[in-house]
Amino acid sequence: MNKITNKQLFDLYVDTANRCSSDVKLLTDEEIEYNIFEEFDVGVMSFFHDDNLNKMIDEGVIKKEAFQISKEIRNRWIELDKNNWTINEIKSHPVWNSLFFSCDRLIALLNRHE
């Protein structure tokens, strides 16, 4: 098995955050479902895991603030994923808007540090 590079890890981490940003609400229902329940779900459980976040911190790829926001996003996702949500609820419910906002904050922070 090939080891993932720091650049690949970071790229997948950023892609994961983008899959659950506020922009997702502009997509079709099918695209929302795919982005959140397929791509984001897998990515947030993998690339937002403490092991990978610590690796990126140690390598200087992300800063402590990004680490904290990422942990919040992952924990919030774990709670949200326990329920069945309709696409309309995802687009409008305050807990989802909070998750989207956290991903927006993370993306903005990462863009400032590039």
N, CA, C and O atoms as CSV, one atom per row, in Angstrom:
chain,resi,resn,atom,element,x,y,z
A,1,MET,N,N,0.843,-1.178,0.000
A,1,MET,CA,C,0.000,0.000,0.000
A,1,MET,C,C,0.884,1.236,0.000
A,1,MET,O,O,1.861,1.306,0.746
A,2,ASN,N,N,0.547,2.203,-0.828
A,2,ASN,CA,C,1.321,3.437,-0.910
A,2,ASN,C,C,0.953,4.376,0.228
A,2,ASN,O,O,-0.209,4.485,0.620
A,3,LYS,N,N,1.963,5.042,0.743
A,3,LYS,CA,C,1.747,6.013,1.806
A,3,LYS,C,C,1.319,7.341,1.188
A,3,LYS,O,O,1.866,7.766,0.170
A,4,ILE,N,N,0.356,7.979,1.799
A,4,ILE,CA,C,-0.148,9.255,1.306
A,4,ILE,C,C,0.859,10.360,1.672
A,4,ILE,O,O,1.390,10.387,2.782
A,5,THR,N,N,1.103,11.249,0.737
A,5,THR,CA,C,2.030,12.354,1.008
A,5,THR,C,C,1.312,13.438,1.799
A,5,THR,O,O,0.083,13.465,1.865
A,6,ASN,N,N,2.094,14.329,2.397
A,6,ASN,CA,C,1.507,15.447,3.142
A,6,ASN,C,C,0.648,16.323,2.233
A,6,ASN,O,O,-0.406,16.810,2.642
A,7,LYS,N,N,1.103,16.518,1.007
A,7,LYS,CA,C,0.341,17.335,0.049
A,7,LYS,C,C,-0.986,16.666,-0.279
A,7,LYS,O,O,-2.027,17.321,-0.305
A,8,GLN,N,N,-0.949,15.347,-0.533
A,8,GLN,CA,C,-2.185,14.616,-0.831
A,8,GLN,C,C,-3.138,14.656,0.360
A,8,GLN,O,O,-4.341,14.855,0.189
A,9,LEU,N,N,-2.607,14.468,1.552
A,9,LEU,CA,C,-3.422,14.515,2.762
A,9,LEU,C,C,-4.094,15.880,2.892
A,9,LEU,O,O,-5.296,15.965,3.144
A,10,PHE,N,N,-3.321,16.938,2.719
A,10,PHE,CA,C,-3.870,18.286,2.814
A,10,PHE,C,C,-4.928,18.530,1.732
A,10,PHE,O,O,-5.981,19.102,2.014
A,11,ASP,N,N,-4.656,18.107,0.522
A,11,ASP,CA,C,-5.614,18.291,-0.573
A,11,ASP,C,C,-6.933,17.560,-0.284
A,11,ASP,O,O,-8.008,18.102,-0.541
A,12,LEU,N,N,-6.858,16.359,0.239
A,12,LEU,CA,C,-8.053,15.594,0.579
A,12,LEU,C,C,-8.801,16.228,1.756
A,12,LEU,O,O,-10.032,16.219,1.798
A,13,TYR,N,N,-8.060,16.765,2.690
A,13,TYR,CA,C,-8.616,17.472,3.842
A,13,TYR,C,C,-9.389,18.711,3.384
A,13,TYR,O,O,-10.509,18.943,3.838
A,14,VAL,N,N,-8.804,19.498,2.499
A,14,VAL,CA,C,-9.469,20.689,1.964
A,14,VAL,C,C,-10.689,20.289,1.139
A,14,VAL,O,O,-11.748,20.906,1.255
A,15,ASP,N,N,-10.545,19.263,0.310
A,15,ASP,CA,C,-11.672,18.789,-0.480
A,15,ASP,C,C,-12.832,18.378,0.419
A,15,ASP,O,O,-13.989,18.654,0.104
A,16,THR,N,N,-12.532,17.731,1.520
A,16,THR,CA,C,-13.563,17.317,2.468
A,16,THR,C,C,-14.308,18.534,3.012
A,16,THR,O,O,-15.538,18.536,3.046
A,17,ALA,N,N,-13.591,19.552,3.430
A,17,ALA,CA,C,-14.238,20.769,3.948
A,17,ALA,C,C,-15.125,21.403,2.882
A,17,ALA,O,O,-16.222,21.874,3.184
A,18,ASN,N,N,-14.663,21.417,1.654
A,18,ASN,CA,C,-15.447,21.997,0.561
A,18,ASN,C,C,-16.733,21.227,0.283
A,18,ASN,O,O,-17.700,21.795,-0.225
A,19,ARG,N,N,-16.749,19.956,0.609
A,19,ARG,CA,C,-17.932,19.119,0.371
A,19,ARG,C,C,-19.083,19.457,1.305
A,19,ARG,O,O,-20.212,19.020,1.081
A,20,CYS,N,N,-18.805,20.237,2.361
A,20,CYS,CA,C,-19.854,20.563,3.338
A,20,CYS,C,C,-19.839,22.055,3.675
A,20,CYS,O,O,-20.129,22.447,4.805
A,21,SER,N,N,-19.503,22.872,2.693
A,21,SER,CA,C,-19.540,24.326,2.887
A,21,SER,C,C,-20.940,24.834,2.548
A,21,SER,O,O,-21.780,24.069,2.076
A,22,SER,N,N,-21.187,26.095,2.782
A,22,SER,CA,C,-22.483,26.696,2.467
A,22,SER,C,C,-22.833,26.567,0.994
A,22,SER,O,O,-24.010,26.536,0.636
A,23,ASP,N,N,-21.825,26.492,0.142
A,23,ASP,CA,C,-22.060,26.356,-1.292
A,23,ASP,C,C,-22.817,25.081,-1.657
A,23,ASP,O,O,-23.468,25.022,-2.700
A,24,VAL,N,N,-22.735,24.079,-0.816
A,24,VAL,CA,C,-23.401,22.807,-1.075
A,24,VAL,C,C,-24.906,23.007,-1.214
A,24,VAL,O,O,-25.557,22.296,-1.978
A,25,LYS,N,N,-25.461,23.967,-0.482
A,25,LYS,CA,C,-26.911,24.188,-0.525
A,25,LYS,C,C,-27.393,24.637,-1.903
A,25,LYS,O,O,-28.589,24.580,-2.188
A,26,LEU,N,N,-26.485,25.078,-2.750
A,26,LEU,CA,C,-26.839,25.539,-4.090
A,26,LEU,C,C,-26.931,24.396,-5.096
A,26,LEU,O,O,-27.372,24.598,-6.227
A,27,LEU,N,N,-26.521,23.211,-4.693
A,27,LEU,CA,C,-26.501,22.050,-5.588
A,27,LEU,C,C,-27.872,21.391,-5.668
A,27,LEU,O,O,-28.776,21.717,-4.898
A,28,THR,N,N,-28.015,20.470,-6.601
A,28,THR,CA,C,-29.254,19.691,-6.681
A,28,THR,C,C,-29.351,18.788,-5.456
A,28,THR,O,O,-28.361,18.546,-4.765
A,29,ASP,N,N,-30.541,18.303,-5.204
A,29,ASP,CA,C,-30.741,17.415,-4.052
A,29,ASP,C,C,-29.833,16.197,-4.127
A,29,ASP,O,O,-29.262,15.781,-3.118
A,30,GLU,N,N,-29.697,15.627,-5.314
A,30,GLU,CA,C,-28.848,14.444,-5.486
A,30,GLU,C,C,-27.375,14.785,-5.225
A,30,GLU,O,O,-26.645,14.003,-4.616
A,31,GLU,N,N,-26.957,15.952,-5.691
A,31,GLU,CA,C,-25.570,16.367,-5.467
A,31,GLU,C,C,-25.310,16.647,-3.991
A,31,GLU,O,O,-24.235,16.335,-3.478
A,32,ILE,N,N,-26.282,17.228,-3.313
A,32,ILE,CA,C,-26.146,17.471,-1.869
A,32,ILE,C,C,-25.989,16.149,-1.145
A,32,ILE,O,O,-25.087,15.980,-0.323
A,33,GLU,N,N,-26.861,15.226,-1.451
A,33,GLU,CA,C,-26.807,13.909,-0.804
A,33,GLU,C,C,-25.462,13.230,-1.051
A,33,GLU,O,O,-24.861,12.688,-0.124
A,34,TYR,N,N,-24.991,13.256,-2.288
A,34,TYR,CA,C,-23.709,12.637,-2.621
A,34,TYR,C,C,-22.555,13.332,-1.892
A,34,TYR,O,O,-21.722,12.667,-1.277
A,35,ASN,N,N,-22.504,14.654,-1.958
A,35,ASN,CA,C,-21.404,15.397,-1.334
A,35,ASN,C,C,-21.340,15.178,0.165
A,35,ASN,O,O,-20.257,14.985,0.719
A,36,ILE,N,N,-22.487,15.207,0.826
A,36,ILE,CA,C,-22.488,15.089,2.286
A,36,ILE,C,C,-22.376,13.645,2.754
A,36,ILE,O,O,-21.528,13.319,3.584
A,37,PHE,N,N,-23.229,12.785,2.224
A,37,PHE,CA,C,-23.321,11.434,2.774
A,37,PHE,C,C,-22.371,10.428,2.142
A,37,PHE,O,O,-22.250,9.302,2.626
A,38,GLU,N,N,-21.711,10.813,1.088
A,38,GLU,CA,C,-20.698,9.949,0.490
A,38,GLU,C,C,-19.306,10.554,0.700
A,38,GLU,O,O,-18.492,10.007,1.444
A,39,GLU,N,N,-19.044,11.662,0.054
A,39,GLU,CA,C,-17.702,12.261,0.073
A,39,GLU,C,C,-17.326,12.860,1.429
A,39,GLU,O,O,-16.269,12.546,1.976
A,40,PHE,N,N,-18.183,13.717,1.968
A,40,PHE,CA,C,-17.865,14.359,3.246
A,40,PHE,C,C,-17.775,13.333,4.365
A,40,PHE,O,O,-16.849,13.374,5.174
A,41,ASP,N,N,-18.729,12.417,4.413
A,41,ASP,CA,C,-18.746,11.407,5.471
A,41,ASP,C,C,-17.425,10.636,5.527
A,41,ASP,O,O,-16.819,10.508,6.590
A,42,VAL,N,N,-16.995,10.135,4.400
A,42,VAL,CA,C,-15.740,9.374,4.362
A,42,VAL,C,C,-14.556,10.283,4.712
A,42,VAL,O,O,-13.692,9.910,5.505
A,43,GLY,N,N,-14.527,11.470,4.119
A,43,GLY,CA,C,-13.408,12.378,4.340
A,43,GLY,C,C,-13.287,12.875,5.765
A,43,GLY,O,O,-12.187,12.929,6.317
A,44,VAL,N,N,-14.413,13.239,6.367
A,44,VAL,CA,C,-14.347,13.782,7.723
A,44,VAL,C,C,-13.937,12.704,8.729
A,44,VAL,O,O,-13.286,12.995,9.732
A,45,MET,N,N,-14.322,11.467,8.453
A,45,MET,CA,C,-13.931,10.391,9.360
A,45,MET,C,C,-12.456,10.021,9.178
A,45,MET,O,O,-11.820,9.539,10.116
A,46,SER,N,N,-11.916,10.241,7.994
A,46,SER,CA,C,-10.523,9.892,7.713
A,46,SER,C,C,-9.582,11.076,7.886
A,46,SER,O,O,-8.686,11.046,8.730
A,47,PHE,N,N,-9.785,12.102,7.098
A,47,PHE,CA,C,-8.827,13.207,7.024
A,47,PHE,C,C,-8.964,14.196,8.172
A,47,PHE,O,O,-8.059,14.998,8.404
A,48,PHE,N,N,-10.078,14.153,8.894
A,48,PHE,CA,C,-10.266,15.000,10.069
A,48,PHE,C,C,-10.028,14.208,11.357
A,48,PHE,O,O,-10.288,14.706,12.452
A,49,HIS,N,N,-9.541,12.996,11.224
A,49,HIS,CA,C,-9.214,12.171,12.387
A,49,HIS,C,C,-8.010,12.776,13.102
A,49,HIS,O,O,-7.134,13.363,12.466
A,50,ASP,N,N,-7.970,12.632,14.417
A,50,ASP,CA,C,-6.874,13.204,15.213
A,50,ASP,C,C,-5.498,12.822,14.688
A,50,ASP,O,O,-4.592,13.656,14.673
A,51,ASP,N,N,-5.325,11.578,14.258
A,51,ASP,CA,C,-4.013,11.148,13.761
A,51,ASP,C,C,-3.565,11.993,12.572
A,51,ASP,O,O,-2.420,12.441,12.514
A,52,ASN,N,N,-4.478,12.207,11.625
A,52,ASN,CA,C,-4.127,13.005,10.450
A,52,ASN,C,C,-4.005,14.486,10.779
A,52,ASN,O,O,-3.136,15.170,10.238
A,53,LEU,N,N,-4.862,14.988,11.658
A,53,LEU,CA,C,-4.747,16.394,12.070
A,53,LEU,C,C,-3.418,16.628,12.782
A,53,LEU,O,O,-2.745,17.628,12.533
A,54,ASN,N,N,-3.044,15.711,13.660
A,54,ASN,CA,C,-1.761,15.844,14.361
A,54,ASN,C,C,-0.590,15.780,13.385
A,54,ASN,O,O,0.387,16.513,13.534
A,55,LYS,N,N,-0.689,14.910,12.396
A,55,LYS,CA,C,0.366,14.817,11.381
A,55,LYS,C,C,0.508,16.148,10.649
A,55,LYS,O,O,1.621,16.627,10.430
A,56,MET,N,N,-0.626,16.743,10.271
A,56,MET,CA,C,-0.570,18.021,9.550
A,56,MET,C,C,-0.060,19.152,10.438
A,56,MET,O,O,0.631,20.053,9.963
A,57,ILE,N,N,-0.396,19.109,11.714
A,57,ILE,CA,C,0.134,20.106,12.674
A,57,ILE,C,C,1.645,19.935,12.781
A,57,ILE,O,O,2.396,20.904,12.659
A,58,ASP,N,N,2.087,18.702,13.010
A,58,ASP,CA,C,3.520,18.414,13.173
A,58,ASP,C,C,4.339,18.827,11.955
A,58,ASP,O,O,5.480,19.271,12.083
A,59,GLU,N,N,3.746,18.676,10.776
A,59,GLU,CA,C,4.443,19.032,9.533
A,59,GLU,C,C,4.292,20.512,9.192
A,59,GLU,O,O,4.861,20.981,8.206
A,60,GLY,N,N,3.532,21.250,9.997
A,60,GLY,CA,C,3.334,22.673,9.754
A,60,GLY,C,C,2.382,22.968,8.608
A,60,GLY,O,O,2.367,24.076,8.072
A,61,VAL,N,N,1.588,21.974,8.234
A,61,VAL,CA,C,0.651,22.133,7.118
A,61,VAL,C,C,-0.583,22.922,7.552
A,61,VAL,O,O,-1.118,23.715,6.777
A,62,ILE,N,N,-1.035,22.706,8.795
A,62,ILE,CA,C,-2.140,23.478,9.357
A,62,ILE,C,C,-1.717,24.050,10.698
A,62,ILE,O,O,-0.752,23.594,11.313
A,63,LYS,N,N,-2.450,25.045,11.133
A,63,LYS,CA,C,-2.194,25.688,12.424
A,63,LYS,C,C,-3.199,25.167,13.457
A,63,LYS,O,O,-4.161,24.477,13.120
A,64,LYS,N,N,-2.952,25.512,14.711
A,64,LYS,CA,C,-3.771,25.040,15.828
A,64,LYS,C,C,-5.254,25.412,15.667
A,64,LYS,O,O,-6.133,24.619,16.003
A,65,GLU,N,N,-5.525,26.615,15.153
A,65,GLU,CA,C,-6.920,27.037,14.983
A,65,GLU,C,C,-7.644,26.121,13.994
A,65,GLU,O,O,-8.793,25.745,14.228
A,66,ALA,N,N,-6.990,25.763,12.904
A,66,ALA,CA,C,-7.585,24.847,11.930
A,66,ALA,C,C,-7.811,23.480,12.569
A,66,ALA,O,O,-8.824,22.829,12.313
A,67,PHE,N,N,-6.879,23.053,13.390
A,67,PHE,CA,C,-7.004,21.783,14.110
A,67,PHE,C,C,-8.269,21.795,14.968
A,67,PHE,O,O,-9.047,20.841,14.935
A,68,GLN,N,N,-8.480,22.869,15.735
A,68,GLN,CA,C,-9.642,22.966,16.623
A,68,GLN,C,C,-10.957,22.995,15.841
A,68,GLN,O,O,-11.909,22.296,16.189
A,69,ILE,N,N,-11.003,23.802,14.790
A,69,ILE,CA,C,-12.217,23.870,13.976
A,69,ILE,C,C,-12.496,22.501,13.353
A,69,ILE,O,O,-13.649,22.074,13.292
A,70,SER,N,N,-11.472,21.824,12.901
A,70,SER,CA,C,-11.627,20.503,12.290
A,70,SER,C,C,-12.194,19.494,13.278
A,70,SER,O,O,-13.056,18.691,12.921
A,71,LYS,N,N,-11.724,19.531,14.496
A,71,LYS,CA,C,-12.247,18.632,15.535
A,71,LYS,C,C,-13.721,18.920,15.805
A,71,LYS,O,O,-14.518,17.998,15.975
A,72,GLU,N,N,-14.080,20.212,15.842
A,72,GLU,CA,C,-15.482,20.593,16.046
A,72,GLU,C,C,-16.346,20.073,14.906
A,72,GLU,O,O,-17.429,19.535,15.135
A,73,ILE,N,N,-15.865,20.236,13.677
A,73,ILE,CA,C,-16.610,19.773,12.507
A,73,ILE,C,C,-16.826,18.268,12.592
A,73,ILE,O,O,-17.939,17.784,12.389
A,74,ARG,N,N,-15.770,17.537,12.889
A,74,ARG,CA,C,-15.883,16.073,12.952
A,74,ARG,C,C,-16.851,15.636,14.043
A,74,ARG,O,O,-17.688,14.761,13.821
A,75,ASN,N,N,-16.741,16.240,15.213
A,75,ASN,CA,C,-17.636,15.885,16.322
A,75,ASN,C,C,-19.089,16.236,16.009
A,75,ASN,O,O,-20.001,15.474,16.327
A,76,ARG,N,N,-19.297,17.394,15.384
A,76,ARG,CA,C,-20.650,17.799,15.010
A,76,ARG,C,C,-21.218,16.814,13.984
A,76,ARG,O,O,-22.385,16.431,14.063
A,77,TRP,N,N,-20.384,16.408,13.022
A,77,TRP,CA,C,-20.838,15.446,12.016
A,77,TRP,C,C,-21.249,14.129,12.660
A,77,TRP,O,O,-22.288,13.568,12.310
A,78,ILE,N,N,-20.461,13.637,13.580
A,78,ILE,CA,C,-20.776,12.369,14.243
A,78,ILE,C,C,-22.154,12.446,14.902
A,78,ILE,O,O,-22.916,11.480,14.851
A,79,GLU,N,N,-22.477,13.573,15.513
A,79,GLU,CA,C,-23.792,13.754,16.126
A,79,GLU,C,C,-24.899,13.853,15.072
A,79,GLU,O,O,-25.947,13.225,15.217
A,80,LEU,N,N,-24.675,14.627,14.027
A,80,LEU,CA,C,-25.686,14.799,12.983
A,80,LEU,C,C,-25.975,13.500,12.250
A,80,LEU,O,O,-27.114,13.241,11.860
A,81,ASP,N,N,-24.958,12.694,12.065
A,81,ASP,CA,C,-25.095,11.467,11.288
A,81,ASP,C,C,-25.914,10.399,12.016
A,81,ASP,O,O,-26.229,9.360,11.435
A,82,LYS,N,N,-26.254,10.642,13.261
A,82,LYS,CA,C,-27.059,9.682,14.024
A,82,LYS,C,C,-28.534,9.739,13.642
A,82,LYS,O,O,-29.295,8.830,13.973
A,83,ASN,N,N,-28.945,10.801,12.949
A,83,ASN,CA,C,-30.344,10.996,12.581
A,83,ASN,C,C,-30.524,10.920,11.076
A,83,ASN,O,O,-29.570,11.069,10.312
A,84,ASN,N,N,-31.744,10.688,10.667
A,84,ASN,CA,C,-32.099,10.740,9.252
A,84,ASN,C,C,-32.592,12.144,8.947
A,84,ASN,O,O,-33.515,12.642,9.593
A,85,TRP,N,N,-31.975,12.779,7.963
A,85,TRP,CA,C,-32.317,14.151,7.603
A,85,TRP,C,C,-32.822,14.198,6.171
A,85,TRP,O,O,-32.313,13.507,5.288
A,86,THR,N,N,-33.829,15.027,5.963
A,86,THR,CA,C,-34.272,15.268,4.594
A,86,THR,C,C,-33.370,16.344,3.989
A,86,THR,O,O,-32.695,17.078,4.711
A,87,ILE,N,N,-33.367,16.427,2.680
A,87,ILE,CA,C,-32.570,17.451,2.008
A,87,ILE,C,C,-33.068,18.840,2.404
A,87,ILE,O,O,-32.260,19.749,2.590
A,88,ASN,N,N,-34.375,19.019,2.534
A,88,ASN,CA,C,-34.911,20.322,2.957
A,88,ASN,C,C,-34.432,20.692,4.356
A,88,ASN,O,O,-34.129,21.856,4.615
A,89,GLU,N,N,-34.360,19.725,5.253
A,89,GLU,CA,C,-33.842,19.995,6.598
A,89,GLU,C,C,-32.359,20.363,6.541
A,89,GLU,O,O,-31.901,21.262,7.247
A,90,ILE,N,N,-31.631,19.663,5.701
A,90,ILE,CA,C,-30.203,19.958,5.559
A,90,ILE,C,C,-30.010,21.385,5.059
A,90,ILE,O,O,-29.098,22.081,5.505
A,91,LYS,N,N,-30.847,21.818,4.151
A,91,LYS,CA,C,-30.725,23.162,3.591
A,91,LYS,C,C,-31.130,24.258,4.572
A,91,LYS,O,O,-30.692,25.400,4.432
A,92,SER,N,N,-31.955,23.930,5.560
A,92,SER,CA,C,-32.530,24.993,6.377
A,92,SER,C,C,-32.334,24.882,7.889
A,92,SER,O,O,-32.437,25.889,8.591
A,93,HIS,N,N,-32.061,23.707,8.398
A,93,HIS,CA,C,-31.989,23.534,9.855
A,93,HIS,C,C,-30.762,24.246,10.433
A,93,HIS,O,O,-29.675,24.170,9.860
A,94,PRO,N,N,-30.932,24.933,11.560
A,94,PRO,CA,C,-29.811,25.673,12.160
A,94,PRO,C,C,-28.574,24.825,12.472
A,94,PRO,O,O,-27.453,25.320,12.360
A,95,VAL,N,N,-28.755,23.562,12.861
A,95,VAL,CA,C,-27.569,22.750,13.163
A,95,VAL,C,C,-26.757,22.476,11.910
A,95,VAL,O,O,-25.529,22.410,11.960
A,96,TRP,N,N,-27.444,22.317,10.784
A,96,TRP,CA,C,-26.729,22.132,9.521
A,96,TRP,C,C,-26.066,23.428,9.086
A,96,TRP,O,O,-24.931,23.421,8.610
A,97,ASN,N,N,-26.774,24.541,9.251
A,97,ASN,CA,C,-26.175,25.827,8.899
A,97,ASN,C,C,-24.926,26.087,9.735
A,97,ASN,O,O,-23.964,26.681,9.248
A,98,SER,N,N,-24.937,25.654,10.969
A,98,SER,CA,C,-23.772,25.794,11.832
A,98,SER,C,C,-22.601,24.957,11.316
A,98,SER,O,O,-21.457,25.411,11.329
A,99,LEU,N,N,-22.886,23.742,10.863
A,99,LEU,CA,C,-21.840,22.895,10.291
A,99,LEU,C,C,-21.288,23.527,9.016
A,99,LEU,O,O,-20.073,23.584,8.826
A,100,PHE,N,N,-22.182,24.003,8.137
A,100,PHE,CA,C,-21.732,24.663,6.917
A,100,PHE,C,C,-20.865,25.876,7.240
A,100,PHE,O,O,-19.834,26.100,6.605
A,101,PHE,N,N,-21.290,26.653,8.232
A,101,PHE,CA,C,-20.528,27.839,8.625
A,101,PHE,C,C,-19.144,27.443,9.147
A,101,PHE,O,O,-18.156,28.111,8.841
A,102,SER,N,N,-19.064,26.375,9.922
A,102,SER,CA,C,-17.764,25.924,10.429
A,102,SER,C,C,-16.842,25.515,9.287
A,102,SER,O,O,-15.649,25.820,9.310
A,103,CYS,N,N,-17.385,24.832,8.298
A,103,CYS,CA,C,-16.576,24.462,7.127
A,103,CYS,C,C,-16.161,25.711,6.356
A,103,CYS,O,O,-15.028,25.792,5.882
A,104,ASP,N,N,-17.056,26.683,6.224
A,104,ASP,CA,C,-16.706,27.958,5.580
A,104,ASP,C,C,-15.565,28.643,6.319
A,104,ASP,O,O,-14.630,29.146,5.696
A,105,ARG,N,N,-15.642,28.664,7.658
A,105,ARG,CA,C,-14.581,29.276,8.475
A,105,ARG,C,C,-13.251,28.572,8.257
A,105,ARG,O,O,-12.213,29.217,8.107
A,106,LEU,N,N,-13.287,27.252,8.240
A,106,LEU,CA,C,-12.068,26.476,8.033
A,106,LEU,C,C,-11.467,26.772,6.662
A,106,LEU,O,O,-10.263,27.000,6.549
A,107,ILE,N,N,-12.287,26.771,5.635
A,107,ILE,CA,C,-11.804,27.047,4.281
A,107,ILE,C,C,-11.176,28.438,4.212
A,107,ILE,O,O,-10.100,28.605,3.639
A,108,ALA,N,N,-11.840,29.430,4.788
A,108,ALA,CA,C,-11.310,30.801,4.791
A,108,ALA,C,C,-9.977,30.862,5.530
A,108,ALA,O,O,-9.041,31.525,5.083
A,109,LEU,N,N,-9.899,30.171,6.658
A,109,LEU,CA,C,-8.647,30.146,7.425
A,109,LEU,C,C,-7.530,29.493,6.633
A,109,LEU,O,O,-6.412,30.006,6.606
A,110,LEU,N,N,-7.807,28.391,5.999
A,110,LEU,CA,C,-6.789,27.696,5.210
A,110,LEU,C,C,-6.343,28.544,4.023
A,110,LEU,O,O,-5.164,28.544,3.668
A,111,ASN,N,N,-7.271,29.259,3.413
A,111,ASN,CA,C,-6.924,30.127,2.278
A,111,ASN,C,C,-6.048,31.290,2.709
A,111,ASN,O,O,-5.205,31.745,1.935
A,112,ARG,N,N,-6.231,31.781,3.932
A,112,ARG,CA,C,-5.389,32.882,4.452
A,112,ARG,C,C,-3.958,32.436,4.699
A,112,ARG,O,O,-3.031,33.241,4.608
A,113,HIS,N,N,-3.771,31.159,5.010
A,113,HIS,CA,C,-2.439,30.650,5.383
A,113,HIS,C,C,-1.686,30.040,4.225
A,113,HIS,O,O,-0.549,29.602,4.396
A,114,GLU,N,N,-2.295,29.997,3.037
A,114,GLU,CA,C,-1.592,29.414,1.883
A,114,GLU,C,C,-0.561,30.373,1.345
A,114,GLU,O,O,0.129,30.058,0.376
